[in-house]
Amino acid sequence: MSAVTDAVRITAPTNPVTQSIRDSLVVAKRNLIRMSRIPEMVIFGLIQPIMFVVLFSYVFGGSMNIGGTTEPDVYREFLMAGIFAQTVTFATAGAGAGIADDMHKGLIDRFRSLPMARGAVLTGRTLADLVQTALTLFVLAVVALLVGWRTHTSVGEVLGAFGLLLLAGYAFTWIGAVIGLSVRTPEAATSGGLIWLFPVTFISNAFVDSSRMTPWLRHVADWNPFSATVQACRQLFGNPGVSTSDAWPMQHPVWASLLYSVLIIAIFRTLAVRKYRSATA
């Protein structure tokens, strides 16, 4: 009787949602352990955004006109929302390179041979990248405070801004997953991940006031999903840079940032899982 009971227990079907969550967490744990054993991955990921903070703050701080003033302290507060958003989106390149590396080494094929949820490998990978992004944001916020950045709203609003940043970073990571599954080498994934990130981050309100751009370029910047997240963070941080644009994302940046992030996740997660099945079949 005991043997029969054990057999029934072994062959009993598992809830697909439960299995997907469990498998995703296992893969995420595997990637976090791997990151902890290669500390230079985390260290190099921290150095770049810190350099951006210091260079932009002190090189451009006295020459940017924000709200009618060129005071360096005003530009630092204007700048930091853009640097935070740029940091979480640039994690896309690392995510794509990591997935491409797993593909190149045949690790994805080995995962695929196991009885696990199809999307768990990619979900676990993106969750691990999200943890690394959160660590980077924390260190970056400390550096920002040291160079003079301040918030002027409640703790809840500040936490809400960081929540939007992490959600946007997670959404863009799925774009990186699609790129990583579409190329043959990690080097190609890194290049492919950065090529489109530069225009997305610089044709925006992250580093300059978009109202000073030519009309057609300002229109692009105001409807840029990246700009919505930047504007939402400035609003929630209480930092300067309130937009005078009539574009809906600039008038309702928090809702626009949420909507953009959810849409990106829905679209690119679907594409990534479909690509994962065909690329490893």
Secondary structure as GFF3:
##gff-version 3
##sequence-region A 1 281
A	DSSP	alpha_helix	2	11	.	.	.	ID=ss1
A	DSSP	alpha_helix	16	37	.	.	.	ID=ss2
A	DSSP	alpha_helix	39	59	.	.	.	ID=ss3
A	DSSP	alpha_helix	72	105	.	.	.	ID=ss4
A	DSSP	alpha_helix	107	112	.	.	.	ID=ss5
A	DSSP	alpha_helix	120	146	.	.	.	ID=ss6
A	DSSP	alpha_helix	155	182	.	.	.	ID=ss7
A	DSSP	alpha_helix	186	195	.	.	.	ID=ss8
A	DSSP	alpha_helix	197	202	.	.	.	ID=ss9
A	DSSP	three_ten_helix	210	212	.	.	.	ID=ss10
A	DSSP	alpha_helix	215	222	.	.	.	ID=ss11
A	DSSP	alpha_helix	225	237	.	.	.	ID=ss12
A	DSSP	alpha_helix	248	251	.	.	.	ID=ss13
A	DSSP	alpha_helix	253	279	.	.	.	ID=ss14
###
